[in-house]
Amino acid sequence: MGDVGRMVELSHRISTSLCGLLAIILVVWAFRLSAPGSSIRRASATVLGLTLFEGLIGAVIVKFGLVTDNDSVARALVMAIHVISTYFLVGAIAFTALMASGYETPKYRGQSSVLMLLAVGFLGLMLLGVSGAISALGHQLKPVDNVIAASLNPATHWMVRLQPLHPLLGVTIGVYLLFISGLISHLRPSPQVRKAAQWVVGLYAFQIAVGLLNIFFKAPIPMQMFHLVMADINFISLVALGIFALSPSIERVEAAHETDEPIPALDGWRAKVGAYLVLTKPRVISLLLFTTMTALFAAAGGWPGGTLFFACMIGGYMAAGSANAINMVIDRDIDRSMKRTAKRPTVTQAIPSTHALFFAFALAVLSFAILWIGANLMAAMLALAGLAFYVVVYTLLLKRRTWHNIVIGGAAGAFPPLVGWTAYTNELSPIAWILFAIIFVWTPVHFWALALMIKDDYAQAKVPMLPVVHGERATAVQIVLYAVVTAIVSVLPVLVPSQDGPRAAQTYLVTAIVLNVVLLIMSVQLFRQTDRPHAFRLYKFSMIYLAVLFLVFAIDCSIPKSPSPASRQATHHHGSLFSDSGHRNLIGGIGRT
């Protein structure tokens, strides 16, 4: 490992000994200044115990020679335990410091939804730390010029083959931390929680930047050490968020907006299943899943295989259903004042908000696992990103503040084709982003037509949708403009070449032209006569438009082209880390709103 590496290991042993002495001093101080049974005493004792455990790990490392050039699985396993133990140690120190500063001892009972969100966040950071430690060890022991190319070679050392996993996990966990920071800030509204959530997101964003610099400079030891320190700080920031969010004096939003009216009983398991199914908004999800499926078929050039297909459909439904259930909990005050949503189970409390959040979180976890195992980590990450975007950006940040909510927030509904495409190819090619763009610019046409029909509901609920804020005429003008943009973007798949030539050809082009002519005519008709019948016709046709466009795209991409698409299979295998089964690798997932 070299003189620098040996010096680092020696300094680590010395610092562990000093930490042991400081931990003893901390315990003595805590027991002298706090009452028996206090959380400060328990936390300080935990710090001492974990410090001793850290020393024991160090002794094991030395005794069994797990140092210098040792590249065994045993060394990696001990390193993983060491990283996790260190996280617990710094977390215990932070807990002790905050308790000694006068903050309330967290209350754990009755906090199931927030506890689950935090617990997965802690597990994610620990998993990321372990993958980072193994990646850094592989870089030091088995340096290579091109990590991606080396990771695809089955003969490469397993530590090198695992290295691409770390940055992908880093992005995935970053998306998750953004999601829980936004949601916890809503569920536990207080200045402390809000500020802690901002620190969690800001520090992690800085950590991502440090990680990119490590990759760019090929991970010199000083930068690796700084990256490790930042990882500990990230963990501490999440501990602080947890302590503030679990404070017994903070309002629990999921218990707010409850009605004093009798809660309707759900007789039998079928009624209960039906109520939970309503939480997922299955009619909304159907079109999203269709764009996922057609993108998957287009990427595969035909049938993608049963395992991949069902993983995308089931995982995709769960991700979308999770987002919708969370949306119902957050917006139940709005839903109560709107006729079409007043009987939702979160409004009537046929399903208590805490149960709905637990259900949504379970769906999110299962979705991620199914997509990672059945497809790849990139697809699972994109599904999570779509969920986070819908909940945090659209529902929490934009929906109640600006009429641009659907323009920006509509991006959440554009994630499904990205998921379907990456589930097979394991990469985000230009054509995948074009499919994303088609849905992004189509969404205002579709949604504002609906908003024109129910603008009175939105006005009653004080939601600043475009027809409420600027009127029907301005909405019709915007619909025409976005219909024109949609027509332009929808023909781009024909113009983007790939290694086999254009992904879509004449059949798709003719279909797109016909669909766009009808879309433009109906949009202009709505502009000329802005009434409910014209809005309803445009709304219904917009769904047909998107479904037919994506269906023909998938069919056109499945028609054999010359030369025979042997190279398409190579694209499928690109990025696989463990096997030749392209979609069953480490990297890829399904998205939604």
N, C-alpha and C positions, 0 to 999 in steps of 0.2 A: 504493500500500500504506500510505502515511501515514508520519509521522515515527517512530513506534514501530517499524514494520517496517524502515525504513532503518537505524535505530539497531541493530536486531538483526543485520542483514546486515553492518554495519560492524564490530560487535563480534566477529562470527564470523570475519571476515578477520584481525583483530588476534590473536584467540586461536589461529588456525591458525598464524600466524607464531611465536608464543610456543611452541606445541606442537612446531614444527620444531626450535627451539633446545633444548628439553627432550629431544627424541628423540635429538639428537646427543650430549648429555650422557649419556643412558642408554646409548648404544652404547659410548662411551668407558669408562664405568664397568664395563659388562658385560665388555668385552674385557680390562680390567685385572684383574678379580677372578675370572674363570672360565677354565677350561682350554680349549685349542683344540678345536673340534668340539663343545663343550657346547651343550645345548639353550638355555641362557641367551643365548649369543652369537647363535644363529640367531634366537631370538625377538626380541631387541633390534634386530637388523638388519631384521627384518620390520616392526617398529614404525616405524623410520626410513623405510623404503621406502613404507609406507602413508601416513605423514604427508606425504611429498613428493607422493604421488598425490592426497591430499586437497587440497593446495595447487594442483595442476594442475587439478583439477575446479573449484576456486574461480576460477582464471584463465579457464577456458572459460566459466563462468557470466557473468563480467564482460565478456569479449571479445565474446560473442555476444548480449549484452543480455538474458540470461535472468533478469531481476530485475523488481521492482515489479509492473507489471500484465501482464506477459507470461503468456499462458495457453496457449501452444503445447504440442504433444506433445513437442517437443524439450526444453522445460524440465522436463516431467514425467519424461522418460527420464533426463536428467542428474541430477535429484533422486533417482531410483531408484538410480542408480549411486553417488551420494553417500551415500545411506543404507546401502547394502550395504558400501561401503568403510569407513564409520564403524564398522559392526558388526565387521568384520574388525580394524580398528585397536584398538578397546577390548578385543576378544578377545585380540589379540596382547599388549597391555599386561598383561591379567590373567594370561595364560600366563607372561609374563616374571616377573611378581611372584611367582607361585606356585612357579616353578622356583627363583627366587632365595631363596625361603623354605625350601628344602630338600625339597620334595615330589618324588616319583619322576617321572622322565620317562615319559609314557604309552607303553604297548606296544600297537601297532596290529595286529600279526599275530595271528591266532587269536581275534580279538575281533569277528567278523563281525556277530553278532546285536546286541551293544550298540552297535557302531559305526553300524549302520543306524538304530537307534532314535535315536541322538544326531544323526546327519546330517539326518534328516528334521525333527527338532526345530529345528536351526539354520536349515534352509531355511524352515520355517514362520515362525520369528521374523523372518527377513529379508523374506519375503513380506508379513507383517503390517506391518512397518516401512514398506515401500514403499507399501502401501495407505493407511497412516495419513498418510504425508507428502502423498500426492496428495489425500486427503480434507481435510487441513488447508489445503492450497493452494486447493482448490476453495471451502472455506468462506470464506477470506479474499478471493478474487477474485470469487466469484459467490455472495454470501450470499443465502439464501432463508429464508422463514419456516417452511416445511414441507418438510423434506428428502425424506420418503417420497413425498409428492405430486409434488414436483418431479422426483424420480428416475423416476417413471412416465411423464413427459411426454417423448416422443421429441425435442421441440424444445429440451429443456434441455441445457445444456453438459455434455459428457461427464464432466467432473470431478465435477459434482453428481450425475450418474446413478450414479457409482461409489461415492458416499459410504456407502450402506447396506451395501456389501460389507465395509467395515472392521470394524464391530462383530460381524458374523457370523463373519468370519475369527477375530476375537479370541476368541470363545467356543469355536470349533472347535479352535483351537490350544491354548487352555487345557485342554480335555478331553484332547487328545493329550499335553500335558506332564504332566497328572495320571497318564495311563496309563503313560508311559515312566518317570516318577519311581518309581511303585510297582513296575514290573517290573524296572527296573535295581537298585532296592534289594534285590530278591529275588535277582537273578542275580549281584550283586556285594555280598554282605553284609559291611558294615563300618560302624563308627560314622561315619566321614567321609562315606561315600556316603549313608548314611541322613540325616545332618544336611544335606548339600548338597541332597538331593532335597526335603527339607522347605522349605529356603530357596527352591528353584525354584518350588514350588507356592505358598508363602506370598507371595513377591514378586509372582508373576503375579496372584494374587487381589487384591492391593493395586492392581496396575496396572489391573485390570478396574474396580475402584472409582473410580480416578482417571479412567478413560475415561468412566464413567457421569456423573461430575461435569462433565466437559468437555461432554458432550451437554446436560446440564441447564442449564449456564451459557452455552451456545452458544459454547464454545471460545475464551475470551479468550487472547491470546498468552501471558501468563505461565503459564496452566494448560497450554497446548500445550507450552511449553518443559519444564515439569515432567514432563509425560507422555512427552516424548522422552527425558529423562534416565532415567526409570524403565524405558523400553524398553532403553536401554543396560545398565542394571543387571540387567534380566532376562537379557540375552544373556550377561553376565559370570557370572551364577549358573549358567547352563547349561554354560559353559566349565569352571567349577570342578567341576561334577558329572561332566563328561566326564573331566577329569584324574584325579579320584579313582577313578572307575569303571574306567578303563583302566590303573590302576596294576598293574605286573607281579606284585606280591606279594599281591594280593587273590584270594581263592578264587573260582573260576569254578563257580557252582552247576550250570550245565548239564553240567559234566563230572563232577559228583558223583553218587552213587547208581548208578554204573555197575556192572554185574554182570560177574563173571569168567567166567560161562558163555559157551559159544560163541554167537556172534551168527548167527541163522538167515539163510541167504542168500536173496535175493529173485531168483528165476530169471525173467528176462524182464521186458519193460517192463510187461506186464499185472499181474504181481505187485507191481511197484513202484508203479504207478498205484493199485492196490487198497489198498496200505498207506497211501499218502498220503490216499486217500479216507477210510479209517478214521479218520485224524486229525481229520477235519472232523465226525465223528459225524452222518452223513446222516439216520439215523432220528430223531434228536433235532431236527434242523433242519426236517424236513418239516412239523411242526405249526406251527413259528414262521413259515415261509414262507407257510403257508396263512392265518394271521391277517394277514400283510402283504398278501397278494393280495386277501382279502375286504375289508379296510379300503380298499385302493386302488379296488376296484370300487364300494364304497359311496360313497366320496368323489366318484367320477366319475359315479355314477348309471348305470353300465353299463360297456361296454368302454372302457378308458382310452387305448387306442392301443398298437400293438405295441412301439414304441420304449420307452415308459414301462414297459410291463409287463415286458419282458425285462430292462430296466435294474434294476428292483426285484427281480426274481427272481434274476438272476445276482449283482448287487451284494449283495443280502441274503444269499444263500448264502455268498458269500465272507466277508462280515463275521462271520457266525455260525461259519463254518468256522475262521476265524482265531482267534476267541475259544476255540473248543474245542481247537484244536491247542496253543495256549499253556497252556490248562488241563491238558492231558495232560503237558506238560513239567513244569509246576510240581508236579503231584500224582502223579508217577510213583512216588514212594516209597509213597504210599497205594495206588495202583493195584496195586503188586506184591503187597500183602498181602490183596487182595480177589479172590475166585475169578472174579467176572464181568469183571474188568478186568485180570487178570494177564497176558493175552496181547496187550495193546495194543502197538503197534509202538514206543512210547517206553519201555515196560517191557523188552521183549526187546531193545531197541536195534537192531531191524531198520531203524529210521530213527533215526540219531543225534540227540540233543537239539538240537545246533547246526543240523542240517539242518531239523528240525521247526520251530525258531524262525524260520529264514530263510523257510521255506515259509509260515508263519503271517503273517509281516510282509509278504511279497509279496501275499498274499491281502488283507490290510488295506488296503494302498496301492491295489491294483486296485479293491477294493470302493468306496473313497472316490472314486476317479476316475470309475468307471462311474456311480455315483449322482449325482455332481455334474454330469457331462456329460449323462447320460440323463434325470435328474430335476431336482434343484436342490440348492443348498448346504445348505439346512436339513435335507433328508432325509439327505444324506451325513453331516452333523454328528450327527444323531440315531443313525445307524448306528454311528458311532465312539463315541458316548456309551454305547450299549448294550454295545459291546465292552469299553470301559474299565471300566464298572460291573461287568461279569461277572468280568473279570480282577482288578481292584484291590480292589473292595469285597467281592465274594463269595469269590473264590478265595484272595486273599492276606490279607484282613483278617478275614473272618468264619468261613469254613468250618471252620477248625481250633480256633476259640476259643469259639463259642457255639452253642446249639441254635436261636437266632434267625437263624442263617445263611440259611435258606431263606425266612424271612419277609421279611427286608430284601433279601437278595441276589436274591430272586425277581423284583424289579423289573427286572432285566436282561432277563428273558424277556418283559416287557411292552412293550419298545420297538418290536417289529415293527409293530404297528398304527399307532403314531405315524409311523413311516417311510412306510408305505403311504399314510396320510392326507395327510401333508405333501408327498409326492411329487407329488400331483395339485393340492392346494389351495394349497400354499406357506404354510400357516398352521396353528397349533395351536389349533383351536377346542375348546369344551367337550366336544363329542361324542368328539373324539380322546382326550381325557384320560379320558373314561368307559371307552372301550375299553381303555385302559391299566389303569384301575382294576379292570376285570373280570378280566383276566389276573393282576394283582397279588394279588387276594384268592382267586382260584381255585388259584393255585400251591401253597399249603400243603396243600389237600385232595388234589391230585394227587400231590405229591411225598411227603407223609407216608404215603400209602397204599403207595407203592413202598418207602419206608423201613421200614415194618413187615415187608415181605417179606424184606428183606436186612439187617435190623438186626444180625445176627451178623457180616456182613462189615464193617459200620461199626464194630462193637465191636472186631473184630480189628484194624482199621486205626486205632483210637483217634480216630475222627471223632465229635464230639459231636452227632450227630443226635438229635432229640427222643426216639425210642423207646429209644435207648441211655442217655440222660441221665435221663429221667423215667419210662420204661416204656411199655408198650403201652396201658394204660388211659388215661393222661394224653394220649397221642397221639390216641386215639380221641375223647376229649372235645374236643381242639383241632380235630380234623377236623369234628366236628359244628358247632362254633361258626363256623368259617370257611365251611362249607357254607351256613349261614344268612346270613352276610354276603354271600357270593357271590350267593345268590338275590335279595337286596335290590338289590345293585349292578347285577345283570344286567338289571333292568327299567328302569333310568334312561334308556337311549336313547329310550324311548317318551315320556318326560316332558320331554326337552330340546327346545325349539323351535329352528327355524332360520328363515332368511328365506323358506323354502318350506313351513314347517310342520314337524312332527316328522320326524326322519330315518327313523325306523322306526315302523310302525303295527301293525295288528291281527295280521297274520301273525307278526311277530316276537314280539309279546306272548304270544300263545297258545303258540308254540313255547317261549319262555322259561319259562312257567309249567309246562308239561309236563316239560321237562328238569329244572327245579328240584325238582319233586315227586319225580322219580326219584332225583335226587342226594341229597336229604334222606333219603329212605327208605333208600337204600343206606348212607348215613353212619350213620344210627341203627342199622341192622342190624349194622354193623361195631362200633358202640359196645356193643351187646348181646352180640355174640359176636366178640371180637377175635382172629381167626385168619387164616391165610394165604389161604384161599379167599375170604373176604369182602373182605380187603384187595385181592386180585387183581381181583375183580369191580369194586370201586370204582375202582381204578387204570385199568382198561380203559375203564370208562364215562366217567371224567373226561375222557379224550381225545376220546371221541365227543361228549361234552357241549360242549366248547369248539369243536370243528370244526363241529357242527351249528348252534350259536348264532351263530357268525360267518358261516356260509354263509347262513342265513336272514336275518340282518341285511343282508348285501350284496344279497340278492335283493329284500328289502323296500324297500331304498333305491333300487333300480333300477326299481321300478315307477313309471311316470309319475304325477305328482300334479298337481293343479290349483292354481295355474296352471302352464303348461308351464315347465319349469325353464330358461328363458333366463338367469335370474340365476345359475344354477349355473355357467354358462360364465364369467360375470363374476367369480365367486369364483376360478375357475381362473386367470384372467388376472391377478388381484390380485398385485402384487409383481414382475411381470416387469420386468426392467431393460433388456433389449436387443431383445425381439421380442414379437410377439403370440402366440407359441407358449408358452402358460402354463407348461408343466412344464419347458421348456428355458430356464430363466433362471438367475440367479446364486444363488438362495437355496433350499436344501432337502435327503435321504438315507436309507438303510435300516438298521434297527437289529436288535440281537439280543443274545443271551447267548452 
